[in-house]
């Protein structure tokens, strides 16, 4: 088998894997264990997929994000307490105009601080989706080429048009529709908090619902198309290869059976390389999504906790603002998780397509 896979892996361009791995190490090296490594050419993925390494990485980055966000959130919490106290004092003294002005003056710096965090979260989601899309576009051609060599020709023919449409559509959906809807939902919620006359809470809720509903519908269509067409292609691949082997072994004199066995060995070697490269690609895809997801999880937990802690102080606009930001961040987290899961399923489908065709023979 080694003689079969060595020429294939020497000519296979796996630079997309190395490039993405080096980019991730450049961004998150302080949180990665020193022994964590990725070596596809030697079929050594044990260090990369070590559970201990991943748990250590998750723990390090999680507490780093907590520490990074705690300072700004503590300042926001202090300002929110001041705003709540001012409102309580104003209600006791029955000076509504002065109280409203003082509360608005405190809410403005709170809004600036929360918007800074919100902007970083939006940029993190947008960058993560872009990085995953670029990686998929760079890595999929070689993975599909290995799929073709392994004998899954029909499956390989299925994926390129589906890939181009789904990858570009998902990126555009996030950047052009989902994130703008969530941003405007925060703006409309803020208008309702700062003004007693103009309320747009329901419009903000509608925008959040639309964003997640669109993404969920897109994912449902994607799963339906991928499942139905993938099953058909696998059956066609298995039948085609089995027929070709039978014709070669039966009608080609003397060397027919030998040629069929050699072709079968080469396709098996290509499938081995395809599976190894695919597993590495899935791991890098998960690693790309992991850090932004952890960042959003920390922000959601902190903002929700701050809003809950402020609730006993009374009905304040600051607590409502923190709750709105936490709710919107949770929608962003769900959107990023759905897109990451869709990309993961797509790459897993490409990897499993070769195995399905091989089992059909």
C-alpha positions as CSV (number, residue, x, y, z in Angstrom):
1,X,0.0,0.0,0.0
2,X,2.9,2.3,0.7
3,X,4.0,2.1,-2.9
4,X,0.5,3.0,-3.9
5,X,0.1,6.2,-1.8
6,X,3.6,7.6,-1.9
7,X,3.4,8.9,-5.5
8,X,-0.1,10.3,-5.0
9,X,0.8,12.2,-1.8
10,X,4.0,13.5,-3.3
11,X,2.0,15.1,-6.1
12,X,-1.0,16.2,-4.0
13,X,-0.9,19.9,-3.1
14,X,-1.8,20.0,0.5
15,X,-0.4,23.5,1.0
16,X,-3.9,24.8,1.9
17,X,-3.8,22.7,5.1
18,X,-0.3,23.9,6.0
19,X,-1.1,27.5,5.3
20,X,-4.3,27.5,7.4
21,X,-2.4,25.7,10.2
22,X,0.3,28.3,10.2
23,X,-2.2,31.1,10.2
24,X,-4.0,29.7,13.2
25,X,-0.7,29.2,15.0
26,X,0.2,32.8,14.3
27,X,-3.1,34.0,15.7
28,X,-3.6,31.7,18.7
29,X,-0.1,30.3,19.4
30,X,-0.1,31.4,23.1
31,X,-3.2,29.2,23.7
32,X,-2.1,26.1,21.8
33,X,0.0,23.4,23.6
34,X,3.6,23.3,22.3
35,X,3.3,19.6,21.4
36,X,0.2,20.1,19.2
37,X,1.2,19.6,15.6
38,X,-0.3,18.8,12.2
39,X,1.5,16.5,9.8
40,X,-0.7,15.2,7.0
41,X,2.0,13.8,4.8
42,X,3.1,11.3,7.5
43,X,-0.5,10.5,8.3
44,X,0.1,11.6,11.9
45,X,-3.0,13.4,13.3
46,X,-2.8,12.0,16.8
47,X,-1.2,15.1,18.3
48,X,-3.6,17.5,16.5
49,X,-6.7,15.6,17.6
50,X,-5.5,14.9,21.2
51,X,-8.4,15.6,23.6
52,X,-6.1,16.9,26.3
53,X,-4.6,19.5,23.8
54,X,-8.1,20.7,22.8
55,X,-9.3,20.9,26.4
56,X,-6.2,22.8,27.4
57,X,-6.6,25.2,24.5
58,X,-10.3,25.8,25.3
59,X,-9.6,26.5,28.9
60,X,-6.7,28.9,28.2
61,X,-8.6,30.9,25.7
62,X,-11.9,31.0,27.7
63,X,-10.2,32.5,30.8
64,X,-8.2,34.9,28.6
65,X,-11.4,36.2,27.1
66,X,-13.0,36.5,30.6
67,X,-10.0,38.5,31.8
68,X,-10.0,40.7,28.6
69,X,-13.7,41.5,28.9
70,X,-14.0,41.8,32.7
71,X,-12.4,45.3,32.9
72,X,-14.7,47.0,30.4
73,X,-17.7,45.1,31.8
74,X,-16.9,46.2,35.3
75,X,-16.9,49.8,34.2
76,X,-20.2,49.3,32.4
77,X,-21.6,47.7,35.5
78,X,-20.4,50.6,37.7
79,X,-22.0,53.2,35.3
80,X,-25.2,51.1,35.2
81,X,-25.4,51.2,39.0
82,X,-24.9,55.0,39.0
83,X,-27.7,55.3,36.4
84,X,-30.0,53.1,38.5
85,X,-29.3,55.1,41.7
86,X,-29.9,58.4,39.8
87,X,-33.2,57.1,38.6
88,X,-34.3,56.0,42.1
89,X,-33.3,59.3,43.6
90,X,-35.1,61.2,40.9
91,X,-38.3,59.2,41.5
92,X,-38.1,59.9,45.2
93,X,-37.6,63.7,44.6
94,X,-40.2,63.7,41.8
95,X,-37.8,65.6,39.4
96,X,-38.4,63.5,36.3
97,X,-36.8,65.9,33.8
98,X,-33.5,66.2,35.7
99,X,-33.5,62.5,36.4
100,X,-34.1,61.6,32.7
101,X,-31.3,63.9,31.6
102,X,-28.8,62.5,34.2
103,X,-29.7,58.9,33.2
104,X,-29.2,59.7,29.6
105,X,-25.8,61.2,30.3
106,X,-24.8,58.0,32.1
107,X,-26.3,55.8,29.4
108,X,-24.2,57.4,26.6
109,X,-20.8,56.2,27.9
110,X,-22.4,52.8,28.6
111,X,-23.7,52.7,25.0
112,X,-20.2,53.6,23.7
113,X,-18.5,50.9,25.7
114,X,-21.1,48.2,24.7
115,X,-21.0,49.2,21.1
116,X,-17.2,48.8,21.1
117,X,-17.6,45.3,22.3
118,X,-20.4,44.7,19.9
119,X,-18.4,45.9,17.0
120,X,-15.5,43.5,17.9
121,X,-18.0,40.7,18.1
122,X,-19.4,41.5,14.6
123,X,-15.9,41.7,13.2
124,X,-15.0,38.4,14.8
125,X,-18.0,36.7,13.3
126,X,-17.5,38.2,9.8
127,X,-13.8,37.3,9.9
128,X,-14.5,33.7,11.0
129,X,-17.0,33.2,8.2
130,X,-14.6,34.7,5.6
131,X,-11.7,32.6,6.8
132,X,-13.7,29.4,6.7
133,X,-15.0,30.2,3.2
134,X,-11.5,31.0,1.9
135,X,-10.1,27.8,3.4
136,X,-12.9,25.7,1.9
137,X,-12.4,27.3,-1.5
138,X,-8.6,26.6,-1.4
139,X,-8.8,23.1,0.1
140,X,-11.8,21.6,-1.7
141,X,-10.2,21.3,-5.2
142,X,-7.5,19.0,-4.0
143,X,-9.9,17.0,-1.8
144,X,-12.3,16.6,-4.8
145,X,-9.3,15.6,-7.0
146,X,-8.4,12.9,-4.5
147,X,-12.1,11.9,-4.5
148,X,-12.0,11.5,-8.3
149,X,-8.8,9.3,-8.1
150,X,-10.5,7.1,-5.6
151,X,-13.2,6.3,-8.1
152,X,-16.0,8.5,-6.9
153,X,-16.4,10.4,-10.2
154,X,-20.1,11.1,-9.9
155,X,-19.7,12.4,-6.4
156,X,-16.8,14.6,-7.4
157,X,-18.8,16.0,-10.3
158,X,-21.7,16.8,-7.8
159,X,-19.7,18.9,-5.3
160,X,-18.0,21.7,-7.3
161,X,-21.2,23.6,-8.4
162,X,-22.9,22.9,-5.0
163,X,-19.7,24.1,-3.3
164,X,-19.5,27.4,-5.2
165,X,-23.1,28.2,-4.6
166,X,-23.5,27.2,-1.0
167,X,-20.1,28.7,0.2
168,X,-20.7,32.1,-1.5
169,X,-24.3,32.2,-0.6
170,X,-23.7,31.5,3.1
171,X,-21.0,34.2,3.3
172,X,-23.2,36.7,1.6
173,X,-26.1,35.8,3.8
174,X,-24.1,36.4,6.9
175,X,-22.4,39.7,5.8
176,X,-25.2,41.3,3.8
177,X,-28.4,40.1,5.7
178,X,-27.8,38.5,9.1
179,X,-25.3,40.9,10.7
180,X,-27.0,44.0,9.4
181,X,-30.3,42.8,10.8
182,X,-28.8,42.2,14.2
183,X,-27.0,45.6,14.1
184,X,-30.2,47.4,13.3
185,X,-32.1,45.4,16.0
186,X,-29.7,46.9,18.6
187,X,-30.2,50.4,17.2
188,X,-34.0,50.1,17.4
189,X,-33.8,48.7,20.9
190,X,-31.6,51.7,21.9
191,X,-34.1,54.1,20.5
192,X,-36.8,52.6,22.6
193,X,-34.6,52.8,25.7
194,X,-33.7,56.5,25.3
195,X,-37.1,57.7,24.3
196,X,-40.5,57.4,26.0
197,X,-42.3,58.3,22.8
198,X,-40.7,56.2,20.2
199,X,-40.7,52.4,20.8
200,X,-39.2,49.9,18.3
201,X,-38.8,46.8,20.5
202,X,-41.1,44.7,18.4
203,X,-39.3,45.7,15.2
204,X,-35.9,44.8,16.8
205,X,-37.3,41.4,17.8
206,X,-38.7,40.9,14.3
207,X,-35.2,41.6,12.8
208,X,-33.6,39.1,15.1
209,X,-36.2,36.5,14.3
210,X,-35.8,37.1,10.6
211,X,-32.0,36.7,10.7
212,X,-32.1,33.3,12.5
213,X,-35.1,32.1,10.5
214,X,-33.3,32.8,7.1
215,X,-30.2,31.1,8.2
216,X,-32.2,28.0,9.5
217,X,-34.1,27.8,6.3
218,X,-30.9,28.0,4.2
219,X,-29.4,25.2,6.3
220,X,-32.5,23.0,5.9
221,X,-32.4,23.4,2.1
222,X,-28.6,22.7,2.1
223,X,-29.0,19.5,4.1
224,X,-31.9,18.3,2.0
225,X,-30.0,18.8,-1.3
226,X,-26.7,17.4,0.0
227,X,-28.3,14.3,1.5
228,X,-30.5,13.4,-1.5
229,X,-28.0,14.0,-4.3
230,X,-25.1,12.6,-2.3
231,X,-26.8,9.2,-1.9
232,X,-27.6,9.0,-5.6
233,X,-24.0,9.9,-6.6
234,X,-22.5,7.2,-4.3
235,X,-24.7,4.5,-5.8
236,X,-23.7,5.6,-9.3
237,X,-20.0,5.6,-8.4
238,X,-20.1,2.1,-6.9
239,X,-21.9,0.7,-9.9
240,X,-19.6,2.4,-12.4
241,X,-16.3,1.2,-10.8
242,X,-17.7,-2.3,-10.2
243,X,-18.7,-2.6,-13.9
244,X,-15.3,-1.2,-15.1
245,X,-13.4,-3.8,-13.0
246,X,-15.6,-6.6,-14.3
247,X,-15.0,-5.6,-18.0
248,X,-11.3,-5.1,-17.5
249,X,-10.8,-8.4,-15.7
250,X,-13.0,-10.4,-18.1
251,X,-12.3,-9.0,-21.6
252,X,-8.7,-7.8,-21.4
253,X,-6.4,-10.9,-22.0
254,X,-3.8,-12.0,-19.6
255,X,-3.2,-8.8,-17.7
256,X,-6.8,-7.7,-17.3
257,X,-7.2,-9.0,-13.7
258,X,-3.8,-7.6,-12.8
259,X,-4.7,-4.2,-14.1
260,X,-8.0,-4.2,-12.3
261,X,-6.3,-5.1,-9.0
262,X,-3.7,-2.4,-9.5
263,X,-6.3,0.2,-10.2
264,X,-8.2,-1.0,-7.1
265,X,-5.1,-0.6,-5.0
266,X,-4.4,2.9,-6.4
267,X,-7.9,4.0,-5.7
268,X,-7.7,2.6,-2.2
269,X,-4.5,4.5,-1.6
270,X,-6.1,7.7,-2.9
271,X,-9.0,7.1,-0.6
272,X,-6.7,6.7,2.4
273,X,-5.0,10.1,1.6
274,X,-8.4,11.6,0.9
275,X,-9.7,10.6,4.3
276,X,-6.6,11.7,6.1
277,X,-6.5,15.1,4.4
278,X,-10.3,15.4,4.9
279,X,-10.0,14.7,8.7
280,X,-7.2,17.3,8.9
281,X,-9.4,19.8,7.0
282,X,-12.4,19.2,9.3
283,X,-10.1,19.7,12.3
284,X,-8.8,23.0,11.0
285,X,-12.3,24.1,10.2
286,X,-13.4,23.4,13.8
287,X,-10.3,25.2,15.1
288,X,-11.1,28.2,13.0
289,X,-14.6,28.4,14.4
290,X,-13.7,27.5,18.0
291,X,-12.0,30.8,19.1
292,X,-14.7,33.2,17.8
293,X,-17.4,30.9,19.3
294,X,-15.6,30.9,22.7
295,X,-15.3,34.7,22.5
296,X,-19.0,35.1,21.8
297,X,-19.9,32.6,24.6
298,X,-17.9,34.6,27.1
299,X,-19.5,37.9,26.1
300,X,-23.0,36.4,26.2
301,X,-22.4,35.0,29.7
302,X,-20.9,38.2,31.0
303,X,-23.6,40.5,29.6
304,X,-26.4,38.3,30.7
305,X,-24.9,38.0,34.2
306,X,-24.5,41.8,34.4
307,X,-28.1,42.4,33.3
308,X,-29.3,39.8,35.9
309,X,-27.3,41.4,38.7
310,X,-28.7,44.8,37.9
311,X,-32.3,43.7,37.9
312,X,-32.7,43.9,41.7
313,X,-31.7,47.6,41.6
314,X,-34.9,48.4,39.8
315,X,-36.2,48.9,36.2
316,X,-33.2,50.7,34.6
317,X,-32.4,51.4,31.0
318,X,-28.8,50.3,31.6
319,X,-29.9,46.8,32.6
320,X,-32.3,46.6,29.6
321,X,-29.4,47.7,27.3
322,X,-27.1,45.0,28.7
323,X,-29.9,42.5,28.3
324,X,-30.5,43.5,24.6
325,X,-26.7,43.3,23.8
326,X,-26.5,39.9,25.5
327,X,-29.6,38.7,23.6
328,X,-28.2,40.0,20.2
329,X,-24.8,38.4,20.9
330,X,-26.5,35.1,21.6
331,X,-28.2,35.4,18.1
332,X,-24.8,36.1,16.6
333,X,-23.4,33.0,18.4
334,X,-26.2,30.9,17.1
335,X,-25.7,32.2,13.5
336,X,-21.9,31.5,13.6
337,X,-22.5,28.0,15.1
338,X,-25.0,27.2,12.4
339,X,-22.7,28.3,9.6
340,X,-19.8,26.4,11.1
341,X,-21.9,23.3,11.4
342,X,-23.0,23.6,7.8
343,X,-19.4,23.9,6.6
344,X,-18.5,21.0,8.8
345,X,-21.3,18.9,7.3
346,X,-20.3,19.8,3.8
347,X,-16.7,18.8,4.3
348,X,-17.8,15.6,6.1
349,X,-20.0,14.8,3.2
350,X,-17.1,15.1,0.7
351,X,-15.0,12.9,2.9
352,X,-17.7,10.3,3.4
353,X,-18.6,10.3,-0.3
354,X,-15.5,8.4,-1.2
355,X,-16.1,5.8,1.6
356,X,-19.7,5.4,0.4
357,X,-18.7,4.8,-3.2
358,X,-16.0,2.4,-2.0
359,X,-18.5,0.4,0.0
360,X,-20.9,0.2,-3.0
361,X,-18.4,-1.7,-5.1
